[in-house]
Amino acid sequence: MEFSKSLKLNHVFHRLYRSGNQAGNRYLVLYCRSNRSRENRVGITVSKKLGKAVVRNRVRRRLREIYRLNESRFRPGFDLVVVARSRAIGASFSQLTGAYLSLADKLGLLREDKP
């Protein structure tokens, strides 16, 4: 991830859950909050309720890859936390990509391309 860092601190996750903007669909919930910097920080949460470690890590890898492929479309300066729901396990990569980008667009995180 060229323009982003990983979000790892527990208190930052909780701050986003409490006071961040959120949007959700059948596959994911996305929380965001401005971080007043020139880069994004991204965290991914996959609950143990969704399955064993192999299943959780597969979902986590797919979400990380979706962000990496679309990183240039995101506006800088935000903390993002993506929470996977149970339907994310059986979803295809294209379904997860559509869900992720639609939530980001709903929260105003995507750049507006001007022709």
PyMOL commands that place a pseudoatom at each C-alpha (Angstrom):
pseudoatom trace, name=CA, resn=MET, resi=1, chain=A, elem=C, hetatm=0, pos=[0.000, 0.000, 0.000]
pseudoatom trace, name=CA, resn=GLU, resi=2, chain=A, elem=C, hetatm=0, pos=[1.763, 3.031, -1.319]
pseudoatom trace, name=CA, resn=PHE, resi=3, chain=A, elem=C, hetatm=0, pos=[-0.254, 5.850, 0.237]
pseudoatom trace, name=CA, resn=SER, resi=4, chain=A, elem=C, hetatm=0, pos=[-1.544, 4.093, 3.330]
pseudoatom trace, name=CA, resn=LYS, resi=5, chain=A, elem=C, hetatm=0, pos=[-0.528, 2.570, 6.626]
pseudoatom trace, name=CA, resn=SER, resi=6, chain=A, elem=C, hetatm=0, pos=[-1.989, -0.216, 8.675]
pseudoatom trace, name=CA, resn=LEU, resi=7, chain=A, elem=C, hetatm=0, pos=[-4.222, 0.610, 11.615]
pseudoatom trace, name=CA, resn=LYS, resi=8, chain=A, elem=C, hetatm=0, pos=[-3.299, -1.531, 14.614]
pseudoatom trace, name=CA, resn=LEU, resi=9, chain=A, elem=C, hetatm=0, pos=[-3.962, 0.342, 17.862]
pseudoatom trace, name=CA, resn=ASN, resi=10, chain=A, elem=C, hetatm=0, pos=[-7.036, -0.783, 19.783]
pseudoatom trace, name=CA, resn=HIS, resi=11, chain=A, elem=C, hetatm=0, pos=[-7.957, 2.695, 21.034]
pseudoatom trace, name=CA, resn=VAL, resi=12, chain=A, elem=C, hetatm=0, pos=[-8.029, 4.018, 17.457]
pseudoatom trace, name=CA, resn=PHE, resi=13, chain=A, elem=C, hetatm=0, pos=[-10.427, 1.229, 16.454]
pseudoatom trace, name=CA, resn=HIS, resi=14, chain=A, elem=C, hetatm=0, pos=[-12.699, 2.086, 19.392]
pseudoatom trace, name=CA, resn=ARG, resi=15, chain=A, elem=C, hetatm=0, pos=[-12.561, 5.805, 18.563]
pseudoatom trace, name=CA, resn=LEU, resi=16, chain=A, elem=C, hetatm=0, pos=[-13.752, 5.007, 15.042]
pseudoatom trace, name=CA, resn=TYR, resi=17, chain=A, elem=C, hetatm=0, pos=[-16.546, 2.762, 16.321]
pseudoatom trace, name=CA, resn=ARG, resi=18, chain=A, elem=C, hetatm=0, pos=[-17.742, 5.483, 18.722]
pseudoatom trace, name=CA, resn=SER, resi=19, chain=A, elem=C, hetatm=0, pos=[-17.413, 8.684, 16.714]
pseudoatom trace, name=CA, resn=GLY, resi=20, chain=A, elem=C, hetatm=0, pos=[-16.744, 7.737, 13.095]
pseudoatom trace, name=CA, resn=ASN, resi=21, chain=A, elem=C, hetatm=0, pos=[-19.148, 7.793, 10.187]
pseudoatom trace, name=CA, resn=GLN, resi=22, chain=A, elem=C, hetatm=0, pos=[-20.418, 4.378, 9.178]
pseudoatom trace, name=CA, resn=ALA, resi=23, chain=A, elem=C, hetatm=0, pos=[-22.163, 2.621, 6.350]
pseudoatom trace, name=CA, resn=GLY, resi=24, chain=A, elem=C, hetatm=0, pos=[-23.027, -1.022, 5.900]
pseudoatom trace, name=CA, resn=ASN, resi=25, chain=A, elem=C, hetatm=0, pos=[-24.378, -3.545, 3.451]
pseudoatom trace, name=CA, resn=ARG, resi=26, chain=A, elem=C, hetatm=0, pos=[-24.860, -7.307, 3.433]
pseudoatom trace, name=CA, resn=TYR, resi=27, chain=A, elem=C, hetatm=0, pos=[-21.118, -8.076, 3.225]
pseudoatom trace, name=CA, resn=LEU, resi=28, chain=A, elem=C, hetatm=0, pos=[-19.279, -5.298, 5.079]
pseudoatom trace, name=CA, resn=VAL, resi=29, chain=A, elem=C, hetatm=0, pos=[-19.499, -2.374, 7.484]
pseudoatom trace, name=CA, resn=LEU, resi=30, chain=A, elem=C, hetatm=0, pos=[-17.151, 0.551, 6.851]
pseudoatom trace, name=CA, resn=TYR, resi=31, chain=A, elem=C, hetatm=0, pos=[-16.227, 3.107, 9.507]
pseudoatom trace, name=CA, resn=CYS, resi=32, chain=A, elem=C, hetatm=0, pos=[-14.299, 6.261, 8.633]
pseudoatom trace, name=CA, resn=ARG, resi=33, chain=A, elem=C, hetatm=0, pos=[-13.011, 9.374, 10.333]
pseudoatom trace, name=CA, resn=SER, resi=34, chain=A, elem=C, hetatm=0, pos=[-10.685, 12.164, 9.287]
pseudoatom trace, name=CA, resn=ASN, resi=35, chain=A, elem=C, hetatm=0, pos=[-7.156, 11.805, 10.670]
pseudoatom trace, name=CA, resn=ARG, resi=36, chain=A, elem=C, hetatm=0, pos=[-5.719, 15.197, 9.592]
pseudoatom trace, name=CA, resn=SER, resi=37, chain=A, elem=C, hetatm=0, pos=[-2.772, 13.702, 7.742]
pseudoatom trace, name=CA, resn=ARG, resi=38, chain=A, elem=C, hetatm=0, pos=[-1.854, 13.114, 4.114]
pseudoatom trace, name=CA, resn=GLU, resi=39, chain=A, elem=C, hetatm=0, pos=[-2.296, 9.361, 4.220]
pseudoatom trace, name=CA, resn=ASN, resi=40, chain=A, elem=C, hetatm=0, pos=[-4.965, 6.825, 5.004]
pseudoatom trace, name=CA, resn=ARG, resi=41, chain=A, elem=C, hetatm=0, pos=[-4.769, 4.278, 7.795]
pseudoatom trace, name=CA, resn=VAL, resi=42, chain=A, elem=C, hetatm=0, pos=[-6.695, 1.070, 7.167]
pseudoatom trace, name=CA, resn=GLY, resi=43, chain=A, elem=C, hetatm=0, pos=[-7.779, -1.605, 9.645]
pseudoatom trace, name=CA, resn=ILE, resi=44, chain=A, elem=C, hetatm=0, pos=[-9.667, -4.833, 8.976]
pseudoatom trace, name=CA, resn=THR, resi=45, chain=A, elem=C, hetatm=0, pos=[-11.754, -6.709, 11.522]
pseudoatom trace, name=CA, resn=VAL, resi=46, chain=A, elem=C, hetatm=0, pos=[-12.974, -10.281, 11.041]
pseudoatom trace, name=CA, resn=SER, resi=47, chain=A, elem=C, hetatm=0, pos=[-14.700, -11.841, 14.033]
pseudoatom trace, name=CA, resn=LYS, resi=48, chain=A, elem=C, hetatm=0, pos=[-14.014, -15.352, 15.315]
pseudoatom trace, name=CA, resn=LYS, resi=49, chain=A, elem=C, hetatm=0, pos=[-17.723, -16.000, 14.815]
pseudoatom trace, name=CA, resn=LEU, resi=50, chain=A, elem=C, hetatm=0, pos=[-17.091, -16.156, 11.063]
pseudoatom trace, name=CA, resn=GLY, resi=51, chain=A, elem=C, hetatm=0, pos=[-14.936, -19.256, 11.192]
pseudoatom trace, name=CA, resn=LYS, resi=52, chain=A, elem=C, hetatm=0, pos=[-11.521, -20.694, 11.903]
pseudoatom trace, name=CA, resn=ALA, resi=53, chain=A, elem=C, hetatm=0, pos=[-8.266, -18.827, 11.273]
pseudoatom trace, name=CA, resn=VAL, resi=54, chain=A, elem=C, hetatm=0, pos=[-7.929, -20.024, 7.671]
pseudoatom trace, name=CA, resn=VAL, resi=55, chain=A, elem=C, hetatm=0, pos=[-11.343, -18.626, 6.753]
pseudoatom trace, name=CA, resn=ARG, resi=56, chain=A, elem=C, hetatm=0, pos=[-10.812, -15.332, 8.607]
pseudoatom trace, name=CA, resn=ASN, resi=57, chain=A, elem=C, hetatm=0, pos=[-7.394, -14.798, 7.074]
pseudoatom trace, name=CA, resn=ARG, resi=58, chain=A, elem=C, hetatm=0, pos=[-8.732, -15.454, 3.577]
pseudoatom trace, name=CA, resn=VAL, resi=59, chain=A, elem=C, hetatm=0, pos=[-11.396, -12.766, 4.020]
pseudoatom trace, name=CA, resn=ARG, resi=60, chain=A, elem=C, hetatm=0, pos=[-8.789, -10.403, 5.491]
pseudoatom trace, name=CA, resn=ARG, resi=61, chain=A, elem=C, hetatm=0, pos=[-6.407, -10.959, 2.555]
pseudoatom trace, name=CA, resn=ARG, resi=62, chain=A, elem=C, hetatm=0, pos=[-9.166, -10.337, 0.035]
pseudoatom trace, name=CA, resn=LEU, resi=63, chain=A, elem=C, hetatm=0, pos=[-10.209, -7.070, 1.713]
pseudoatom trace, name=CA, resn=ARG, resi=64, chain=A, elem=C, hetatm=0, pos=[-6.605, -5.896, 1.890]
pseudoatom trace, name=CA, resn=GLU, resi=65, chain=A, elem=C, hetatm=0, pos=[-6.139, -6.668, -1.805]
pseudoatom trace, name=CA, resn=ILE, resi=66, chain=A, elem=C, hetatm=0, pos=[-9.317, -4.806, -2.759]
pseudoatom trace, name=CA, resn=TYR, resi=67, chain=A, elem=C, hetatm=0, pos=[-8.024, -1.719, -0.993]
pseudoatom trace, name=CA, resn=ARG, resi=68, chain=A, elem=C, hetatm=0, pos=[-4.566, -2.092, -2.556]
pseudoatom trace, name=CA, resn=LEU, resi=69, chain=A, elem=C, hetatm=0, pos=[-5.962, -2.329, -6.095]
pseudoatom trace, name=CA, resn=ASN, resi=70, chain=A, elem=C, hetatm=0, pos=[-8.231, 0.696, -5.600]
pseudoatom trace, name=CA, resn=GLU, resi=71, chain=A, elem=C, hetatm=0, pos=[-6.001, 2.767, -3.318]
pseudoatom trace, name=CA, resn=SER, resi=72, chain=A, elem=C, hetatm=0, pos=[-5.550, 5.566, -5.856]
pseudoatom trace, name=CA, resn=ARG, resi=73, chain=A, elem=C, hetatm=0, pos=[-9.341, 6.106, -5.948]
pseudoatom trace, name=CA, resn=PHE, resi=74, chain=A, elem=C, hetatm=0, pos=[-9.523, 6.940, -2.204]
pseudoatom trace, name=CA, resn=ARG, resi=75, chain=A, elem=C, hetatm=0, pos=[-9.156, 10.482, -0.923]
pseudoatom trace, name=CA, resn=PRO, resi=76, chain=A, elem=C, hetatm=0, pos=[-6.222, 10.821, 1.517]
pseudoatom trace, name=CA, resn=GLY, resi=77, chain=A, elem=C, hetatm=0, pos=[-6.531, 11.780, 5.176]
pseudoatom trace, name=CA, resn=PHE, resi=78, chain=A, elem=C, hetatm=0, pos=[-8.874, 9.173, 6.634]
pseudoatom trace, name=CA, resn=ASP, resi=79, chain=A, elem=C, hetatm=0, pos=[-8.814, 6.332, 9.129]
pseudoatom trace, name=CA, resn=LEU, resi=80, chain=A, elem=C, hetatm=0, pos=[-10.819, 3.382, 7.806]
pseudoatom trace, name=CA, resn=VAL, resi=81, chain=A, elem=C, hetatm=0, pos=[-11.989, 0.227, 9.535]
pseudoatom trace, name=CA, resn=VAL, resi=82, chain=A, elem=C, hetatm=0, pos=[-13.635, -2.521, 7.519]
pseudoatom trace, name=CA, resn=VAL, resi=83, chain=A, elem=C, hetatm=0, pos=[-15.690, -5.074, 9.441]
pseudoatom trace, name=CA, resn=ALA, resi=84, chain=A, elem=C, hetatm=0, pos=[-16.557, -8.280, 7.601]
pseudoatom trace, name=CA, resn=ARG, resi=85, chain=A, elem=C, hetatm=0, pos=[-20.008, -9.759, 8.025]
pseudoatom trace, name=CA, resn=SER, resi=86, chain=A, elem=C, hetatm=0, pos=[-20.791, -13.468, 7.769]
pseudoatom trace, name=CA, resn=ARG, resi=87, chain=A, elem=C, hetatm=0, pos=[-21.905, -13.254, 4.128]
pseudoatom trace, name=CA, resn=ALA, resi=88, chain=A, elem=C, hetatm=0, pos=[-18.434, -12.020, 3.153]
pseudoatom trace, name=CA, resn=ILE, resi=89, chain=A, elem=C, hetatm=0, pos=[-17.139, -15.595, 3.515]
pseudoatom trace, name=CA, resn=GLY, resi=90, chain=A, elem=C, hetatm=0, pos=[-19.118, -16.961, 0.579]
pseudoatom trace, name=CA, resn=ALA, resi=91, chain=A, elem=C, hetatm=0, pos=[-18.945, -13.817, -1.555]
pseudoatom trace, name=CA, resn=SER, resi=92, chain=A, elem=C, hetatm=0, pos=[-16.908, -13.670, -4.726]
pseudoatom trace, name=CA, resn=PHE, resi=93, chain=A, elem=C, hetatm=0, pos=[-14.051, -11.203, -5.116]
pseudoatom trace, name=CA, resn=SER, resi=94, chain=A, elem=C, hetatm=0, pos=[-16.115, -9.037, -7.483]
pseudoatom trace, name=CA, resn=GLN, resi=95, chain=A, elem=C, hetatm=0, pos=[-19.036, -8.934, -5.039]
pseudoatom trace, name=CA, resn=LEU, resi=96, chain=A, elem=C, hetatm=0, pos=[-16.726, -7.860, -2.207]
pseudoatom trace, name=CA, resn=THR, resi=97, chain=A, elem=C, hetatm=0, pos=[-15.103, -5.248, -4.442]
pseudoatom trace, name=CA, resn=GLY, resi=98, chain=A, elem=C, hetatm=0, pos=[-18.490, -3.803, -5.377]
pseudoatom trace, name=CA, resn=ALA, resi=99, chain=A, elem=C, hetatm=0, pos=[-19.604, -3.783, -1.749]
pseudoatom trace, name=CA, resn=TYR, resi=100, chain=A, elem=C, hetatm=0, pos=[-16.382, -2.118, -0.544]
pseudoatom trace, name=CA, resn=LEU, resi=101, chain=A, elem=C, hetatm=0, pos=[-16.406, 0.605, -3.211]
pseudoatom trace, name=CA, resn=SER, resi=102, chain=A, elem=C, hetatm=0, pos=[-20.122, 1.327, -2.847]
pseudoatom trace, name=CA, resn=LEU, resi=103, chain=A, elem=C, hetatm=0, pos=[-19.676, 1.885, 0.903]
pseudoatom trace, name=CA, resn=ALA, resi=104, chain=A, elem=C, hetatm=0, pos=[-16.651, 4.106, 0.289]
pseudoatom trace, name=CA, resn=ASP, resi=105, chain=A, elem=C, hetatm=0, pos=[-18.654, 6.120, -2.237]
pseudoatom trace, name=CA, resn=LYS, resi=106, chain=A, elem=C, hetatm=0, pos=[-21.584, 6.409, 0.172]
pseudoatom trace, name=CA, resn=LEU, resi=107, chain=A, elem=C, hetatm=0, pos=[-19.250, 7.869, 2.820]
pseudoatom trace, name=CA, resn=GLY, resi=108, chain=A, elem=C, hetatm=0, pos=[-17.617, 10.246, 0.331]
pseudoatom trace, name=CA, resn=LEU, resi=109, chain=A, elem=C, hetatm=0, pos=[-14.194, 8.594, 0.475]
pseudoatom trace, name=CA, resn=LEU, resi=110, chain=A, elem=C, hetatm=0, pos=[-13.676, 8.233, -3.275]
pseudoatom trace, name=CA, resn=ARG, resi=111, chain=A, elem=C, hetatm=0, pos=[-12.130, 10.919, -5.439]
pseudoatom trace, name=CA, resn=GLU, resi=112, chain=A, elem=C, hetatm=0, pos=[-14.381, 12.624, -7.943]
pseudoatom trace, name=CA, resn=ASP, resi=113, chain=A, elem=C, hetatm=0, pos=[-12.802, 12.279, -11.369]
pseudoatom trace, name=CA, resn=LYS, resi=114, chain=A, elem=C, hetatm=0, pos=[-13.283, 15.392, -13.449]
pseudoatom trace, name=CA, resn=PRO, resi=115, chain=A, elem=C, hetatm=0, pos=[-12.936, 14.918, -17.237]
for i in range(1, 115): cmd.bond("trace and resi %d" % i, "trace and resi %d" % (i + 1))
show_as sticks, trace
zoom trace
